[in-house]
Amino acid sequence: MALPKLLFYTHGLIDGGAERLWSCLASALKVRGYDVHFAVDFEASDNAHNLDRSIPVTVLGRNHARATLRLARLLREERPAIALAAVGGSNLKLMAALALARVPARSILTFHGSVEPSTGLLAYLSYRGLPVLSRRASRIVAVSEALGAELTAKWRAKPTRTSVILNPVYFPPTAPVPSRAELAARPDVVLAAGRLSPEKDFMTLIRAFAKLNRPAAKLVILGKGAERAKLEAEIKRLGLEARVSMPGYCAEPWEHYQNAKCLVSSSVSELFGNTLVEGMAYGLPVVATACAGPKEIITHPSHGQLVPIGNEAALTAAIERAVRDPGDPAARRQRAEDFSLAARVPAYEALISEVLTDAAQQPRQSLDAINPAALL
């Protein structure tokens, strides 16, 4: 029996955990036998390598109106059984395109964080319009329990249409896990990764690292973003130029995990935390602020430590403990496997099957063209 055709849509495969997830998920479903097509507004190389080369990609264009019209035309041409969208205003544009295309495709809209509504008007409208969108879409997916609760309580998504699927996180299945002795013998390299933006709060991490009583320790921050100059100025002010490096976004960060002694997340808001899972896959102890997402990942002391948000002293002390005694890498790798593609992709397959079963039992609800102003 042939598996259904799927259309994945997002703005572009730029640097970011949600974009990495979307390309890896599409590829994993392609490998499992689904007929997959991928659409983006613009080309980007940061996460393009994670997309299976056999998956056709359609570039719609950066203009929102024209991209929506082209997406509608693509839906009519491809006639997928299910169209899935992720990130920013992509959810809203997909629903508008489905209304224009008037095809029987079902829709799955995914939401990835509480910062998304502040990234642009269409992203805000995607959240603000959830009372309508969640009744028109087949399913709404949140990537953590905390985000699922926020979507229903704050943004009024329909609870019976809202599902939680914890992020499937890609890491090489052959990722080497050091022995306890091997990890303890590594140089004191503290690793962090994420977009250089305010919610990641790398400023607090840099200041906490400056107080670490380990003169030979190094801090490596992977990522790119608008706060780079500000962070570089703070590094210079603290005299840390020789000990803190920011090499930029790394599409294949695995070597950095193999060289680090611990991984740190200093976010003030984090509704999942892909990098935490990646670090744990390489056996690293993780130190994370007690945001909603990390609390769902770090559920036992063997996985890592949670510290108060924005607390430099607590962050310094936790990093000190992690590099002094990194603990058992095997326990962390075992926890990371809970979020692997092999463990999590079946949840998306089950959701796809459920949506198609619902479609067979009841006719598709008609959807008039969406007027964003009406969602306010």
C-alpha positions in Angstrom: 0.0 0.0 0.0 1.5 3.4 -1.1 2.1 5.9 1.7 0.5 9.3 1.3 2.1 12.3 -0.4 3.3 15.0 2.0 4.1 18.7 1.4 6.5 20.4 3.9 6.6 24.2 4.0 8.7 26.7 5.8 10.3 30.1 5.2 13.8 28.8 4.5 16.4 26.4 5.8 18.3 28.9 7.7 20.3 28.3 10.9 18.0 27.3 13.7 16.7 24.3 15.6 13.2 24.4 14.0 14.6 24.5 10.5 17.0 21.6 11.3 14.0 19.7 12.6 11.9 20.4 9.5 14.6 19.2 7.1 15.5 16.1 9.1 11.8 15.2 9.6 11.0 15.4 5.9 14.1 13.3 5.1 13.2 10.7 7.7 9.7 10.3 6.3 11.1 10.1 2.8 13.4 7.3 3.9 10.4 5.5 5.4 8.7 5.5 1.9 6.5 8.7 1.9 6.3 10.8 -1.2 7.7 14.1 0.0 7.8 17.5 -1.6 9.4 20.6 0.1 8.6 24.3 -0.4 10.4 27.3 0.9 10.1 31.0 0.4 13.8 31.5 -0.2 16.9 29.4 -0.6 19.3 29.1 2.3 22.3 26.8 2.8 22.5 26.5 6.6 20.3 23.4 6.9 19.8 22.5 3.3 22.3 19.6 3.7 20.0 17.9 6.1 17.3 17.5 3.4 17.4 14.3 1.4 18.7 15.1 -2.1 15.9 13.1 -3.7 13.2 15.4 -2.3 12.1 18.0 -4.8 12.2 21.6 -3.5 10.1 24.5 -4.8 11.2 28.1 -4.1 8.2 30.4 -3.8 9.8 33.8 -3.4 10.1 36.3 -0.5 7.0 38.3 -1.2 4.3 37.0 1.1 1.4 37.5 -1.2 3.1 36.0 -4.3 4.5 33.1 -2.3 1.0 32.3 -1.0 -0.4 32.3 -4.5 2.5 30.1 -5.8 2.0 27.8 -2.8 -1.7 27.5 -3.8 -0.7 26.6 -7.3 1.8 24.0 -6.0 -0.9 22.4 -3.8 -3.1 22.1 -6.9 -0.3 20.5 -8.9 1.0 18.1 -6.3 -2.3 17.4 -4.5 -0.7 16.1 -1.3 -2.7 14.2 1.2 -1.3 16.3 4.0 0.5 19.7 4.0 2.7 20.5 7.0 4.0 24.0 7.9 6.5 25.3 10.5 8.1 28.5 11.7 6.9 32.1 11.7 4.1 33.1 9.3 4.3 29.8 7.4 1.3 28.3 9.2 -0.9 31.2 8.3 0.3 31.3 4.7 -0.3 27.6 4.3 -3.9 27.9 5.5 -4.5 30.8 3.1 -3.0 28.8 0.2 -5.2 25.8 1.0 -8.2 28.1 0.9 -7.2 29.5 -2.5 -6.3 26.0 -3.9 -9.5 24.3 -2.8 -7.9 20.9 -2.7 -8.8 18.2 -0.2 -5.3 18.2 1.5 -5.4 18.1 5.3 -3.1 20.4 7.3 -0.8 20.0 10.2 0.6 23.3 11.7 3.6 23.2 14.0 4.7 25.7 16.6 8.2 25.8 18.0 8.5 28.5 20.7 7.2 31.5 22.6 9.6 33.9 20.9 8.1 33.2 17.4 5.2 35.7 17.7 7.8 38.5 18.0 9.6 37.7 14.8 7.2 39.4 12.4 3.6 40.4 11.8 2.6 37.1 10.1 4.2 35.1 12.8 2.3 37.0 15.4 -1.0 36.5 13.4 -0.3 32.8 13.3 -0.4 32.7 17.1 -3.1 35.4 17.5 -5.2 33.5 15.0 -5.1 30.2 16.7 -8.7 30.3 17.8 -9.6 30.1 14.1 -6.6 28.2 12.7 -6.9 25.4 15.3 -10.5 24.8 14.2 -9.7 24.8 10.5 -6.4 22.9 10.5 -6.5 19.1 11.0 -4.0 19.3 13.9 -1.8 21.8 15.8 1.5 20.4 17.0 3.6 21.8 19.9 7.2 20.7 20.4 6.9 20.5 24.2 4.3 20.0 26.9 4.9 23.6 28.1 4.3 25.1 24.6 1.2 22.9 24.2 -0.2 24.4 27.4 0.7 27.9 26.3 -1.0 27.4 22.9 -4.2 26.4 24.5 -4.2 28.7 27.5 -2.7 31.9 26.2 -3.4 31.7 22.5 -6.7 29.7 22.8 -5.9 26.9 20.4 -8.6 24.2 20.4 -7.4 21.6 22.9 -8.9 18.6 21.0 -7.0 19.7 17.9 -3.7 20.3 19.7 -1.1 17.6 20.0 2.4 17.5 21.7 5.2 15.8 19.9 8.6 16.3 21.6 11.2 17.3 19.1 12.9 14.5 17.2 16.6 15.6 17.3 19.1 14.5 14.7 22.6 13.4 15.8 24.8 10.9 14.1 23.9 7.3 15.2 27.6 6.6 15.4 28.3 9.6 17.6 31.1 8.4 19.9 30.4 8.3 23.6 33.6 8.7 25.7 34.2 6.7 28.9 33.9 8.4 32.2 37.7 8.6 32.5 38.1 9.9 28.9 35.6 12.7 29.4 37.2 13.7 32.8 40.6 13.9 31.1 39.5 16.4 28.4 40.6 20.1 28.6 38.1 22.4 30.3 36.1 23.4 27.1 32.7 24.8 27.8 30.4 24.7 24.7 27.2 26.7 24.0 25.2 26.9 20.8 22.3 28.9 19.5 21.3 32.1 17.7 23.0 35.2 19.0 19.8 36.8 20.2 18.5 38.2 23.5 16.5 35.1 24.6 19.6 32.9 24.5 21.2 35.3 27.1 24.8 34.6 26.2 25.8 37.8 28.0 25.0 36.1 31.3 27.0 33.0 30.2 30.0 35.1 29.3 29.9 36.9 32.6 29.4 33.6 34.5 32.3 32.1 32.7 34.5 35.1 33.6 34.0 34.2 37.3 35.0 30.5 36.8 38.1 29.7 38.9 39.8 27.8 36.0 42.3 30.0 34.2 42.8 27.4 31.4 39.1 26.9 30.7 37.8 27.9 27.2 34.3 28.9 26.2 33.1 28.3 22.6 29.8 29.8 21.5 28.4 28.5 18.2 25.9 30.6 16.3 25.2 33.8 14.4 22.9 36.7 15.0 22.3 40.4 15.7 23.9 40.3 19.2 27.4 39.3 18.0 29.0 42.8 18.2 27.5 43.3 21.7 28.8 40.0 22.9 32.2 40.6 21.4 32.4 44.0 23.2 31.6 42.3 26.5 34.3 39.6 25.9 36.8 42.4 25.3 35.7 44.4 28.4 36.3 41.3 30.5 39.7 40.6 28.9 38.5 37.2 27.7 39.6 37.5 24.0 42.1 34.6 24.4 39.6 32.3 26.2 36.2 32.9 24.5 35.6 32.2 20.8 32.5 32.6 18.6 33.3 30.7 15.3 29.7 31.3 13.9 27.0 28.9 12.9 28.2 25.4 12.4 26.0 23.1 10.2 27.9 20.1 11.4 28.8 20.8 15.1 29.7 17.2 16.0 33.5 17.8 16.3 32.8 20.6 18.8 30.8 18.1 21.0 33.6 15.6 20.8 36.1 18.2 22.1 33.9 19.8 24.8 33.7 18.8 28.5 30.3 20.2 29.1 27.4 22.0 27.3 25.6 25.1 28.7 22.3 26.7 27.8 21.8 30.1 29.4 18.4 30.9 27.8 15.8 33.1 29.5 13.1 31.4 27.3 13.5 27.9 25.8 10.5 25.7 25.1 12.6 22.7 24.1 16.4 22.7 23.6 17.8 20.7 20.7 21.4 21.5 21.6 20.9 19.9 25.0 19.9 16.6 23.4 22.8 16.8 20.9 25.3 17.4 23.7 23.9 14.5 25.8 24.1 12.3 22.7 27.9 12.8 22.9 27.9 12.1 26.6 28.3 15.7 27.8 27.0 16.9 31.1 24.6 19.8 30.5 24.0 22.9 32.5 20.8 24.7 31.6 18.6 27.5 33.0 15.3 26.2 34.4 13.2 27.1 31.4 10.2 24.9 30.5 11.9 23.0 27.7 15.1 22.0 29.6 13.0 20.9 32.5 11.3 18.3 30.2 14.7 17.1 29.0 16.8 17.0 32.2 14.7 14.8 34.4 17.4 13.2 36.5 20.7 14.4 38.1 22.7 12.1 35.9 21.4 14.1 32.8 22.7 17.5 34.1 21.9 20.5 36.2 19.2 23.1 36.2 19.9 26.6 37.5 17.8 29.8 38.0 17.3 31.9 34.9 19.7 34.9 34.8 21.7 33.9 37.9 25.4 34.4 37.1 26.7 32.9 40.4 24.5 29.8 40.1 25.6 29.3 36.5 29.3 29.7 37.4 29.0 27.1 40.2 27.1 24.6 38.0 29.8 24.9 35.2 32.5 24.4 37.9 30.8 21.2 39.1 30.3 19.9 35.5 34.0 20.4 34.5 35.4 19.2 37.8 33.4 15.9 37.7 31.6 15.3 34.3 30.0 12.1 35.6 28.8 9.1 33.5 28.4 9.8 29.7 26.5 6.6 29.1 23.5 7.8 31.1 23.2 11.0 29.0 23.5 9.1 25.7 20.7 6.9 26.9 18.5 9.9 27.6 19.3 11.5 24.2 18.1 8.3 22.5 14.6 9.2 23.9 14.6 12.1 21.5 16.3 10.5 18.5 14.6 10.5 15.1 14.1 6.7 15.5 12.2 7.3 18.7 10.2 10.4 17.7 9.4 10.2 14.0 6.9 7.3 14.6 4.8 9.9 16.6 4.5 12.0 13.4 3.6 8.9 11.4 0.9 8.1 13.9 -0.4 11.6 13.7 -0.5 11.5 9.9 -2.4 8.2 10.0 -4.8 9.7 12.6 -5.5 12.7 10.4 -6.1 10.6 7.3 -8.5 8.4 9.3 -10.4 11.4 10.4 -10.5 12.7 6.8 -12.0 9.4 5.6 -14.7 9.6 8.3 -15.9 13.2 7.7 -15.8 15.6 4.9 -13.2 18.4 4.9 -14.5 21.6 6.5 -14.5 24.4 3.9 -12.1 27.2 4.5 -12.8 30.7 3.2 -9.8 32.8 2.3 -8.3 34.1 5.5 -8.3 37.8 6.1 -5.4 38.4 8.7 -7.2 41.5 10.1 -10.2 39.3 11.0 -7.9 37.3 13.3 -7.2 40.2 15.6 
